């Protein structure tokens, strides 16, 4: 399971209602998840995503590139 926490960079507060998706690297195993909306804590949960390399998209924009596992915090 992977959890993405979205934080507003200037205020440091969690962003509720942001669309988050994960792009998973890999020729055969790669792909992109369905969008998840962040909750009141700014978290989007991806129960079926194993640790991987890839990208995190927030509202269609790349917010993070690299290793994705556990909890990843992105600032927008």
DSSP file (Angstrom, degrees, kcal/mol; ACC not computed):
  #  RESIDUE AA STRUCTURE BP1 BP2  ACC     N-H-->O    O-->H-N    N-H-->O    O-->H-N    TCO  KAPPA ALPHA  PHI   PSI    X-CA   Y-CA   Z-CA
    1    1 A X              0   0    0      0, 0.0    69,-0.6     0, 0.0     2,-0.4   0.000 360.0 360.0 360.0 141.0    0.0    0.0    0.0
    2    2 A X  E     -Ab  46  70A   0     44,-2.0    44,-3.0    67,-0.1     2,-0.4  -0.979 360.0-162.8-123.5 136.2    1.1    3.5   -0.8
    3    3 A X  E     -Ab  45  71A   0     67,-2.9    69,-2.8    -2,-0.4     2,-0.5  -0.980   4.0-160.1-118.1 130.6   -0.2    6.7    0.7
    4    4 A X  E     -Ab  44  72A   0     40,-2.8    40,-2.6    -2,-0.4     2,-0.5  -0.949   3.8-161.5-110.4 125.2    0.4   10.1   -0.9
    5    5 A X  E     -Ab  43  73A   0     67,-2.9    69,-3.0    -2,-0.5     2,-0.6  -0.928   5.9-154.7-107.6 126.6    0.1   13.2    1.3
    6    6 A X  E     - b   0  74A   0     36,-3.1     9,-2.6    -2,-0.5     2,-0.4  -0.895  13.4-174.7-106.4 122.0   -0.4   16.5   -0.5
    7    7 A X  E     -Cb  14  75A   0     67,-2.8    69,-2.5    -2,-0.6     2,-0.5  -0.936  29.7-119.7-118.8 136.2    0.7   19.6    1.3
    8    8 A X     >  -     0   0    0      5,-3.2     4,-2.9    -2,-0.4     5,-0.3  -0.646  26.0-144.8 -73.2 120.9    0.3   23.2    0.2
    9    9 A X  T  4 S+     0   0    0     -2,-0.5    -1,-0.2     1,-0.2    66,-0.0   0.869  90.6  43.5 -61.1 -42.9    3.9   24.5    0.0
   10   10 A X  T  4 S+     0   0    0      1,-0.2    -1,-0.2     3,-0.0    -2,-0.0   0.850 126.7  28.2 -76.5 -32.8    3.3   28.1    1.1
   11   11 A X  T  4 S-     0   0    0      2,-0.2    -2,-0.2    -3,-0.1    -1,-0.2   0.693  92.1-134.0-101.5 -20.8    1.0   27.4    4.1
   12   12 A X     <  +     0   0    0     -4,-2.9     2,-0.3     1,-0.3    -3,-0.1   0.600  60.8 132.4  77.4  10.7    2.1   23.9    5.1
   13   13 A X        -     0   0    0     -5,-0.3    -5,-3.2     1,-0.1    -1,-0.3  -0.670  63.8-100.7 -96.6 151.5   -1.5   22.7    5.3
   14   14 A X  B     -C    7   0A   0     -2,-0.3     2,-0.7    -7,-0.2    -7,-0.2  -0.394  32.7-128.2 -67.0 144.8   -2.9   19.5    3.8
   15   15 A X    >   -     0   0    0     -9,-2.6     3,-0.5    27,-0.2     2,-0.3  -0.866  21.2-156.1 -98.8 116.5   -4.8   19.8    0.6
   16   16 A X  T 3  S+     0   0    0     -2,-0.7    23,-0.2     1,-0.2    24,-0.1  -0.688  71.5  20.0 -88.9 141.8   -8.3   18.2    0.6
   17   17 A X  T 3  S+     0   0    0     21,-2.0     2,-0.3    -2,-0.3    -1,-0.2   0.633  79.8 147.7  80.8  15.5   -9.9   17.1   -2.7
   18   18 A X    <   -     0   0    0     -3,-0.5    20,-1.8    21,-0.2     2,-0.5  -0.633  49.8-122.3 -82.1 141.6   -6.9   17.0   -4.9
   19   19 A X  E     -D   37   0B   0     -2,-0.3    40,-3.2    18,-0.2     2,-0.4  -0.741  35.2-174.8 -82.5 124.4   -6.8   14.4   -7.7
   20   20 A X  E     +DE  36  58B   0     16,-2.8    16,-2.5    -2,-0.5     2,-0.3  -0.968   9.6 170.3-124.8 137.1   -3.8   12.1   -7.2
   21   21 A X  E     - E   0  57B   0     36,-2.1    36,-3.1    -2,-0.4     2,-0.5  -0.968  23.2-137.0-139.3 156.7   -2.6    9.3   -9.5
   22   22 A X  E     - E   0  56B   0     -2,-0.3    11,-2.4    34,-0.2     2,-0.6  -0.970   6.5-154.3-118.0 127.5    0.6    7.2   -9.6
   23   23 A X  E     -FE  32  55B   0     32,-3.1    32,-2.5    -2,-0.5     2,-0.5  -0.904  17.4-151.2 -97.6 117.0    2.4    6.4  -12.9
   24   24 A X  E     -FE  31  54B   0      7,-3.4     7,-1.8    -2,-0.6    30,-0.2  -0.784   8.8-133.8 -97.1 125.9    4.3    3.1  -12.4
   25   25 A X        +     0   0    0     28,-2.7    28,-0.2    -2,-0.5     2,-0.1  -0.408  54.3  99.2 -73.2 151.7    7.5    2.6  -14.4
   26   26 A X     >  -     0   0    0     -2,-0.1     4,-1.0     3,-0.1    -2,-0.1  -0.194  65.8-121.4 137.3 134.7    8.1   -0.7  -16.2
   27   27 A X  T  4 S+     0   0    0      2,-0.2    -1,-0.1     1,-0.1    -2,-0.0   0.938 111.5  11.3 -63.9 -48.7    7.8   -2.0  -19.7
   28   28 A X  T  4 S+     0   0    0      1,-0.1    -1,-0.1    -3,-0.0    -2,-0.1   0.791 136.5  42.2 -98.1 -34.7    5.4   -4.8  -18.8
   29   29 A X  T  4 S+     0   0    0      2,-0.0    -2,-0.2    -4,-0.0    -3,-0.1   0.469  93.6 105.2 -94.0  -1.7    4.4   -4.0  -15.2
   30   30 A X     <  +     0   0    0     -4,-1.0     2,-0.3    -7,-0.1    -5,-0.2  -0.142  34.4 113.6 -76.8 172.6    4.0   -0.2  -15.8
   31   31 A X  E     -F   24   0B   0     -7,-1.8    -7,-3.4     2,-0.0     2,-0.4  -0.955  56.8 -83.0 156.5-169.4    0.8    1.8  -16.0
   32   32 A X  E     -F   23   0B   0     -2,-0.3    -9,-0.2    -9,-0.3     3,-0.1  -0.987  33.8-128.1-132.3 141.7   -1.1    4.5  -14.2
   33   33 A X        -     0   0    0    -11,-2.4     2,-0.2    -2,-0.4     3,-0.1  -0.285  33.8 -93.4 -78.8 167.2   -3.6    4.1  -11.4
   34   34 A X        -     0   0    0      1,-0.1   -12,-0.2   -13,-0.1    -1,-0.1  -0.515  55.7 -89.6 -71.9 151.5   -7.1    5.5  -11.2
   35   35 A X        -     0   0    0     -2,-0.2     2,-0.4   -14,-0.1   -14,-0.2  -0.336  40.9-164.5 -62.7 143.0   -7.4    8.9   -9.6
   36   36 A X  E     -D   20   0B   0    -16,-2.5   -16,-2.8    -3,-0.1     2,-0.4  -0.974  15.6-130.7-123.4 143.5   -7.9    9.1   -5.9
   37   37 A X  E     -D   19   0B   0     -2,-0.4     8,-0.3   -18,-0.2   -18,-0.2  -0.760  25.2-114.0 -93.7 140.9   -9.1   12.2   -4.1
   38   38 A X        -     0   0    0    -20,-1.8   -21,-2.0    -2,-0.4     6,-0.2  -0.455  30.5-136.2 -70.9 145.9   -7.2   13.4   -1.0
   39   39 A X    >   -     0   0    0      4,-2.1     3,-2.2   -23,-0.2   -21,-0.2  -0.085  42.3 -73.2 -88.2-167.9   -9.1   13.3    2.3
   40   40 A X  T 3  S+     0   0    0      1,-0.3   -26,-0.1     2,-0.1   -24,-0.1   0.700 134.7  53.7 -65.2 -18.8   -9.3   15.9    5.0
   41   41 A X  T 3  S-     0   0    0      2,-0.2    -1,-0.3   -26,-0.1   -26,-0.1   0.349 120.4-108.9 -94.0   5.0   -5.7   15.0    6.0
   42   42 A X  S <  S+     0   0    0     -3,-2.2   -36,-3.1     1,-0.3     2,-0.4   0.685  75.1 137.5  78.0  18.1   -4.5   15.5    2.5
   43   43 A X  E     -A    5   0A   0    -38,-0.2    -4,-2.1   -29,-0.1     2,-0.4  -0.811  37.3-169.8-107.2 138.9   -4.0   11.8    2.0
   44   44 A X  E     -A    4   0A   0    -40,-2.6   -40,-2.8    -2,-0.4     2,-0.4  -0.994  17.8-149.0-119.9 130.9   -4.8    9.6   -1.0
   45   45 A X  E     -A    3   0A   0     -2,-0.4     2,-0.5    -8,-0.3   -42,-0.2  -0.852  13.9-170.8-109.2 134.1   -4.5    5.8   -0.4
   46   46 A X  E >   +A    2   0A   0    -44,-3.0   -44,-2.0    -2,-0.4     3,-1.1  -0.844   6.7 178.3-123.0  91.1   -3.5    3.3   -3.1
   47   47 A X  T 3  S+     0   0    0     -2,-0.5    -1,-0.1     1,-0.2   -44,-0.1   0.788  78.5  48.6 -66.6 -30.4   -4.1   -0.2   -1.5
   48   48 A X  T 3  S+     0   0    0    -46,-0.1     2,-0.6   -47,-0.1    -1,-0.2   0.365  86.6 102.3 -95.5   5.8   -3.1   -2.2   -4.6
   49   49 A X    <   -     0   0    0     -3,-1.1     2,-0.2   -47,-0.1    -3,-0.1  -0.807  55.1-158.8 -96.8 123.0    0.2   -0.3   -5.4
   50   50 A X        -     0   0    0     -2,-0.6    18,-0.1     1,-0.2   -48,-0.1  -0.527  44.4 -71.5 -87.1 161.2    3.4   -2.1   -4.3
   51   51 A X  S    S+     0   0    0     -2,-0.2     2,-0.3   -50,-0.1    18,-0.2  -0.290  76.0 144.9 -52.6 137.1    6.7   -0.2   -3.8
   52   52 A X  E     - G   0  68B   0     16,-2.4    16,-3.8    -3,-0.1     2,-0.4  -0.934  52.0 -95.6-160.1 174.5    7.9    0.9   -7.2
   53   53 A X  E     + G   0  67B   0     -2,-0.3   -28,-2.7    14,-0.2     2,-0.3  -0.880  68.8  94.8-100.8 142.9    9.7    3.6   -9.2
   54   54 A X  E     -EG  24  66B   0     12,-2.4    12,-2.7    -2,-0.4     2,-0.3  -0.959  64.6 -65.2 172.8-154.0    7.4    6.1  -11.0
   55   55 A X  E     -EG  23  65B   0    -32,-2.5   -32,-3.1    -2,-0.3     2,-0.5  -0.949  25.4-142.2-131.7 148.5    5.7    9.4  -10.8
   56   56 A X  E     -EG  22  64B   0      8,-2.5     7,-3.2    -2,-0.3     8,-1.3  -0.958  17.9-159.0-110.9 128.6    3.0   11.0   -8.7
   57   57 A X  E     -EG  21  62B   0    -36,-3.1   -36,-2.1    -2,-0.5     2,-0.5  -0.906   6.6-168.5-109.0 133.2    0.6   13.3  -10.4
   58   58 A X  E >  S-EG  20  61B   0      3,-2.7     3,-1.8    -2,-0.5   -38,-0.2  -0.982  79.9 -18.1-121.4 118.5   -1.5   15.9   -8.6
   59   59 A X  T 3  S-     0   0    0    -40,-3.2    -1,-0.1    -2,-0.5   -39,-0.1   0.869 129.6 -52.4  51.3  41.1   -4.3   17.4  -10.6
   60   60 A X  T 3  S+     0   0    0    -41,-0.3     2,-0.4     1,-0.2    -1,-0.3   0.363 116.9 108.4  84.1  -4.9   -2.6   16.2  -13.8
   61   61 A X  E <  S-G   58   0B   0     -3,-1.8    -3,-2.7     1,-0.0     2,-0.4  -0.846  77.5-108.9-107.6 141.8    0.8   17.7  -13.1
   62   62 A X  E     +G   57   0B   0     -2,-0.4    -5,-0.2    -5,-0.2     3,-0.1  -0.547  41.1 168.1 -68.0 121.1    3.9   15.7  -12.1
   63   63 A X  E     +     0   0B   0     -7,-3.2     2,-0.3    -2,-0.4    12,-0.3   0.595  63.4  14.7-108.5 -17.7    4.6   16.4   -8.4
   64   64 A X  E     -G   56   0B   0     -8,-1.3    -8,-2.5    10,-0.1     2,-0.4  -0.976  54.2-169.6-159.3 141.4    7.2   13.8   -7.7
   65   65 A X  E     +G   55   0B   0     -2,-0.3     2,-0.3   -10,-0.2   -10,-0.2  -0.997  52.3  46.9-133.8 130.9    9.5   11.4   -9.6
   66   66 A X  E    S+G   54   0B   0    -12,-2.7   -12,-2.4    -2,-0.4     2,-0.3  -0.988  92.1   2.7 145.5-153.1   11.4    8.6   -8.0
   67   67 A X  E     -G   53   0B   0     -2,-0.3     2,-0.5   -14,-0.2   -14,-0.2  -0.526  57.2-162.3 -73.6 131.9   11.0    5.7   -5.6
   68   68 A X  E     +G   52   0B   0    -16,-3.8   -16,-2.4    -2,-0.3     2,-0.3  -0.962  30.8 127.6-120.9 114.4    7.4    5.3   -4.3
   69   69 A X        -     0   0    0     -2,-0.5     2,-0.2   -18,-0.2   -67,-0.1  -0.971  62.5 -10.5-161.8 151.4    6.8    3.3   -1.2
   70   70 A X  E    S-b    2   0A   0    -69,-0.6   -67,-2.9    -2,-0.3     2,-0.5  -0.400 121.0  -7.8  62.5-123.4    5.0    3.7    2.2
   71   71 A X  E     -b    3   0A   0     -2,-0.2     2,-0.5   -69,-0.2   -67,-0.2  -0.936  65.7-169.4-110.5 127.7    4.0    7.3    2.6
   72   72 A X  E     -b    4   0A   0    -69,-2.8   -67,-2.9    -2,-0.5     2,-0.5  -0.971   8.1-154.0-116.7 128.5    5.2    9.9    0.2
   73   73 A X  E     -b    5   0A   0     -2,-0.5     2,-0.4   -69,-0.2   -67,-0.2  -0.894  12.7-173.1-103.9 126.6    4.7   13.6    0.9
   74   74 A X  E     -b    6   0A   0    -69,-3.0   -67,-2.8    -2,-0.5     2,-0.5  -0.940  12.4-147.5-119.5 144.3    4.5   16.0   -2.0
   75   75 A X  E      b    7   0A   0     -2,-0.4   -67,-0.2   -12,-0.3   -69,-0.1  -0.928 360.0 360.0-111.6 129.4    4.4   19.8   -1.8
   76   76 A X              0   0    0    -69,-2.5   -68,-0.2    -2,-0.5    -1,-0.1   0.365 360.0 360.0-123.0 360.0    2.4   21.8   -4.4
